[in-house]
């Protein structure tokens, strides 16, 4: 037996494992690094978040990734070079975190790396008969493993697609394993660049669980700020949106996309919801002369309305459920206030109330997927009706 396989066997046999979960989302604000201690597997998984930090991306990093991000036509050499470069950069960021936490590589069992999505392409989006669903994340796991000296599990989404899924959202797996409760119906609402949610009925019935993208969360708002206010990356405290007035004609135009008529579950990304989408909506609605404040107010309302609609559709027959929110959108006070105002009788909490820092949740969920790759499989979670294949995800890269 190869020593690497022996090492994996020893890690899997431990009563608990220390896993660093990584998440780099479409907002490109930074790398979320979550050091987790996990024991058990499946619905018996227990987790402690030991350390968490977000390593901010500098201007150079953002510039390089944005040059290829969500674009159909890019420099192939740039993509090829970025794949290992991001792996090394993420590895250096982990090494920095470990030094801050007074830990070294030997203290960590594995890294779980999501990578950086640069293009998400489900079949219903590309409509090419010869091709199926596809998605591309870069940030090579081998380079990350060699840079840190830690075995790395990465590229989780490809197995999901190979088994018939769309590659997203993957949060449903970790949400079901960590947050299912027989005491209440739960909606795990994540508002990142794209907003998504997982429905967890208190029956614990896997056949009723599903996860779906909703539409834009922060992505269009952030892109607008970054274009018109150099040096700023988001609308801090919703200040610009609060100063504006919602344009009803533009709001109506923004909602006119076939994606919103699709049944759950479904996936999307900044490839669809971007500034070009906004420009087309403004042209159709004759709102090209709106002030920046009014556009931001309308984009904020657009994201809120689609989240509200998705929740209302999912819970139409229920009068008992709790929303647990996470992601950068929870720091957008106007967005959260609009959701709460439309759902006045619904309790909205954050995953902090369940013991997981809401900013760390996505990184934590990839740590859970890595744990399942190592020790799971005894009680596979799947839901064929909702496009949730029961598969083991992740590719293993050794550090030598």
C-alpha positions in Angstrom: 0.0 0.0 0.0 1.3 3.4 -0.9 2.2 5.6 2.1 -0.3 8.2 0.9 -3.2 5.7 1.0 -2.0 4.6 4.5 -2.0 8.3 5.6 -5.6 8.7 4.3 -6.6 5.5 6.1 -5.1 6.8 9.3 -6.9 10.2 8.9 -10.2 8.4 8.3 -9.7 6.2 11.3 -9.3 9.2 13.7 -12.1 10.0 16.1 -12.0 13.5 14.7 -10.3 15.4 11.9 -9.1 18.9 11.5 -10.1 20.2 8.1 -9.5 23.7 6.6 -12.5 24.6 4.4 -11.9 27.2 1.7 -14.5 29.3 -0.1 -13.9 32.0 -2.8 -17.2 33.2 -4.1 -18.4 35.3 -7.0 -18.1 38.5 -5.0 -14.2 38.1 -5.2 -13.9 39.9 -1.8 -11.5 37.4 -0.3 -10.7 33.8 0.6 -12.8 32.4 3.5 -10.6 30.1 5.6 -12.4 28.0 8.2 -10.5 25.6 10.5 -13.0 22.9 11.6 -12.9 19.9 13.8 -15.2 17.2 12.5 -16.2 13.8 13.9 -18.7 11.3 12.7 -20.3 11.3 9.2 -23.7 11.7 7.6 -26.4 12.8 9.9 -24.1 12.0 12.8 -21.6 14.6 11.8 -20.6 17.0 14.5 -18.5 20.1 13.9 -16.6 22.8 15.8 -15.4 25.9 14.1 -12.0 26.4 15.7 -10.8 29.4 13.7 -12.0 31.6 10.9 -10.8 34.5 8.9 -11.3 36.1 5.5 -8.1 36.9 3.7 -8.9 40.0 1.6 -7.9 39.9 -2.1 -5.7 42.7 -3.2 -6.4 44.8 -6.3 -4.0 42.8 -8.4 -5.7 39.5 -7.5 -9.1 40.9 -8.4 -7.9 42.4 -11.6 -6.4 39.0 -12.8 -9.5 37.0 -12.0 -12.0 39.6 -13.3 -10.2 39.4 -16.7 -11.5 35.9 -17.1 -14.5 35.8 -14.8 -17.9 35.0 -16.3 -16.8 35.8 -19.8 -17.4 33.6 -22.8 -14.4 35.0 -24.7 -11.2 35.1 -22.7 -7.4 34.7 -23.2 -6.9 31.0 -22.9 -3.3 31.5 -21.8 -4.5 33.7 -18.9 -6.9 30.9 -17.8 -4.2 28.3 -18.0 -1.7 30.4 -16.0 -4.3 31.4 -13.4 -5.2 27.9 -12.5 -1.9 27.1 -10.8 -1.3 30.7 -9.7 -4.5 30.8 -7.7 -3.6 27.4 -6.1 -0.3 28.8 -5.0 -1.8 32.1 -3.8 -4.5 30.3 -1.8 -1.8 28.1 -0.3 0.2 31.1 0.8 -2.9 32.6 2.4 -3.4 29.4 4.3 0.2 29.4 5.5 -0.3 32.9 6.7 -3.4 31.9 8.7 -1.7 28.9 10.2 1.1 31.2 11.4 -1.4 33.5 13.0 -3.1 30.6 14.7 0.3 29.2 15.9 -0.3 26.0 14.0 1.7 24.1 11.3 0.9 21.8 8.4 1.2 18.7 10.6 -1.7 19.9 12.8 -4.1 19.8 9.8 -5.5 16.6 8.3 -6.8 18.0 4.9 -7.7 21.1 3.1 -11.1 21.3 1.4 -10.8 23.8 -1.5 -13.8 25.0 -3.5 -11.5 26.9 -5.9 -12.6 30.0 -7.9 -15.6 29.7 -10.2 -14.9 31.5 -13.5 -17.8 30.1 -15.6 -21.0 28.2 -14.7 -22.8 26.8 -17.7 -25.9 24.5 -17.1 -27.4 23.0 -20.3 -30.6 25.1 -20.1 -28.3 28.1 -20.3 -26.1 27.1 -23.2 -28.8 25.1 -25.1 -26.2 23.1 -27.1 -27.5 19.6 -27.9 -24.1 17.9 -27.9 -23.2 19.1 -24.4 -24.4 18.6 -20.9 -24.1 20.7 -17.8 -20.7 22.2 -17.1 -18.9 24.5 -14.7 -15.3 25.5 -14.3 -13.4 26.3 -11.0 -9.7 27.1 -11.1 -7.1 27.1 -8.4 -5.3 23.8 -8.8 -5.4 21.4 -5.8 -1.9 20.0 -6.5 -0.3 23.4 -6.3 -2.3 24.1 -3.1 -1.2 20.8 -1.5 2.5 21.4 -2.4 2.5 25.0 -1.3 1.0 24.1 2.1 2.3 20.6 2.6 -1.2 19.4 3.4 -3.3 16.8 1.5 -6.0 18.7 -0.4 -9.5 17.7 -1.6 -10.8 19.9 -4.3 -12.9 20.3 -7.5 -16.1 19.0 -5.8 -18.6 20.1 -8.4 -17.5 17.9 -11.3 -18.8 14.6 -9.7 -22.2 16.3 -9.1 -22.4 17.1 -12.8 -21.1 13.6 -13.8 -23.9 12.1 -11.8 -26.5 14.2 -13.6 -26.6 17.4 -11.4 -25.9 21.0 -12.5 -22.9 21.3 -10.2 -24.7 23.7 -7.9 -25.8 24.5 -5.3 -23.7 22.0 -3.3 -24.7 23.6 0.0 -27.6 21.2 0.2 -25.4 18.4 1.3 -23.8 20.2 4.3 -27.1 21.9 5.1 -28.9 18.6 5.4 -26.1 16.9 7.4 -25.5 19.8 9.8 -28.7 21.7 10.1 -31.7 19.3 9.7 -34.0 19.5 12.7 -37.0 17.5 13.8 -38.1 20.5 15.8 -38.7 23.0 13.0 -38.9 23.5 9.3 -35.8 25.4 8.2 -34.8 27.5 5.2 -31.0 27.9 5.0 -30.8 31.2 3.0 -27.3 32.1 1.7 -27.0 35.5 0.1 -23.6 35.6 -1.7 -23.1 37.0 -5.2 -25.9 34.7 -6.1 -28.6 34.0 -3.6 -29.5 30.4 -2.9 -31.5 28.4 -0.3 -31.9 24.9 1.1 -35.3 23.7 2.2 -35.1 21.4 5.3 -38.4 20.0 6.5 -38.6 18.9 10.1 -39.7 15.5 8.9 -36.0 14.9 8.0 -37.4 13.3 4.8 -34.5 13.4 2.3 -37.0 13.1 -0.6 -38.4 16.5 0.4 -35.1 18.3 0.7 -33.9 20.5 -2.1 -31.6 23.4 -2.7 -31.8 26.0 -5.5 -30.3 29.2 -6.7 -32.8 32.1 -6.5 -31.2 34.8 -8.6 -28.8 37.7 -7.9 -27.8 38.4 -4.4 -25.0 40.9 -4.2 -23.4 40.3 -7.6 -25.1 43.1 -9.6 -25.0 45.6 -6.8 -21.3 45.0 -6.2 -20.5 45.2 -9.9 -22.4 48.5 -10.2 -20.5 50.0 -7.3 -17.2 48.8 -8.6 -17.8 50.3 -12.0 -19.0 53.7 -10.9 -17.1 54.2 -7.6 -13.4 53.2 -8.1 -11.9 51.9 -5.0 -15.2 50.7 -3.5 -16.3 47.1 -3.7 -19.8 47.2 -2.3 -22.5 49.6 -1.0 -21.4 49.9 2.6 -24.4 49.9 5.0 -26.7 50.3 1.9 -25.9 54.0 2.0 -26.3 54.6 -1.8 -29.4 52.4 -2.1 -31.1 54.1 0.8 -30.5 57.5 -0.8 -32.3 56.4 -4.0 -35.9 55.5 -5.0 -37.0 52.3 -6.6 -37.8 52.6 -10.3 -40.9 50.4 -10.9 -40.4 50.2 -14.7 -36.8 49.1 -14.2 -37.8 46.6 -11.5 -40.4 45.0 -13.7 -37.9 44.8 -16.6 -35.2 43.2 -14.3 -37.7 40.4 -13.4 -38.3 39.4 -17.0 -36.0 36.5 -17.4 -36.8 32.9 -18.2 -34.8 31.8 -15.2 -37.5 33.0 -12.8 -40.2 30.9 -14.4 -38.2 27.7 -14.0 -39.2 25.3 -11.2 -36.9 24.6 -8.3 -34.1 23.5 -8.2 -32.2 25.6 -10.7 -28.8 27.2 -11.0 -27.5 30.5 -12.4 -24.6 32.9 -12.0 -23.0 36.2 -13.0 -22.9 34.9 -16.5 -26.6 35.8 -16.6 -27.0 38.5 -14.0 -24.5 41.2 -14.7 -24.2 44.8 -15.8 -25.1 43.9 -19.4 -28.3 42.4 -18.0 -29.0 45.7 -16.2 -28.2 47.7 -19.3 -30.7 45.7 -21.4 -33.4 46.1 -18.7 -32.8 49.8 -18.6 -33.1 50.0 -22.4 -36.4 48.1 -22.4 -37.8 50.2 -19.7 -36.5 53.5 -20.9 -34.7 54.2 -17.6 -31.2 54.9 -19.0 -31.2 58.3 -17.2 -31.7 57.1 -13.7 -29.4 58.3 -11.0 -26.9 55.9 -9.5 -28.8 56.0 -6.2 -32.0 55.0 -7.9 -30.4 52.2 -9.8 -28.9 50.8 -6.6 -32.2 51.1 -4.8 -33.8 49.2 -7.6 -31.1 46.5 -7.7 -31.4 46.1 -4.0 -35.2 45.7 -4.3 -34.8 43.3 -7.2 -32.6 40.9 -5.1 -34.9 41.2 -2.2 -38.1 40.6 -4.2 -36.7 37.4 -5.8 -35.6 36.0 -2.5 -39.0 36.8 -1.0 -40.8 35.2 -3.9 -38.7 32.0 -3.7 -39.4 31.7 0.0 -43.2 32.3 -0.4 -43.4 29.7 -3.2 -41.6 27.1 -1.1 -43.6 27.8 2.1 -47.0 28.5 0.7 -48.7 25.6 2.5 -46.8 26.2 5.8 -47.2 28.5 8.8 -44.2 27.2 10.7 -40.6 27.7 9.5 -37.5 29.6 10.5 -35.0 31.3 8.1 -31.3 31.0 8.9 -29.4 33.5 6.8 -25.7 33.6 5.9 -23.4 35.2 3.4 -22.3 38.7 2.7 -25.9 39.8 2.0 -26.7 39.6 5.7 -24.6 42.8 6.1 -26.8 44.7 3.7 -29.3 46.3 6.1 -31.7 47.5 3.4 -31.8 44.1 1.8 -32.5 42.3 5.0 -35.1 44.9 6.1 -37.0 44.4 2.9 -37.1 40.6 3.3 -38.2 40.9 6.9 -40.9 43.5 6.0 -42.4 41.2 3.4 -42.3 38.3 5.8 -43.4 39.9 9.0 -44.5 36.8 10.8 -41.3 34.8 9.9 -38.4 34.5 12.3 -35.2 35.4 10.5 -32.0 34.3 12.3 -28.4 33.7 11.2 -26.5 30.4 11.3 -24.7 32.0 14.2 -27.8 30.8 16.2 -26.8 27.3 15.2 -23.2 27.7 16.2 -21.7 28.5 12.8 -20.4 32.0 12.0 -22.7 33.1 9.0 -19.6 34.5 7.2 -17.9 31.1 7.5 -20.8 28.9 6.6 -19.9 28.2 2.9 -16.3 27.3 3.8 -17.5 25.1 6.6 -19.8 23.2 4.2 -16.8 22.3 2.0 -15.0 21.0 5.0 -18.1 18.8 5.6 -17.9 17.5 2.0 -14.2 16.7 2.5 -15.1 14.8 5.7 -17.7 12.8 3.7 -15.1 12.0 1.1 -12.9 10.5 3.8 -15.4 8.8 6.1 -18.9 9.1 4.7 -21.0 6.9 2.4 -22.7 4.8 5.0 -25.9 6.7 4.8 -25.9 8.4 1.4 -28.0 11.5 1.0 -29.7 11.8 -2.3 -32.9 13.0 -3.9 -33.3 12.0 -7.5 -36.5 13.9 -8.0 -34.7 17.2 -7.1 -31.5 16.5 -8.9 -29.4 15.7 -5.8 -27.2 12.7 -6.6 -25.9 10.6 -3.8 -22.2 10.7 -4.7 -18.8 11.2 -3.1 -17.3 14.5 -4.2 -13.8 15.8 -4.4 -10.4 14.9 -5.9 -7.4 14.2 -3.7 -4.0 15.9 -4.2 -1.1 14.7 -2.1 1.6 17.2 -0.9 4.7 15.6 -2.2 
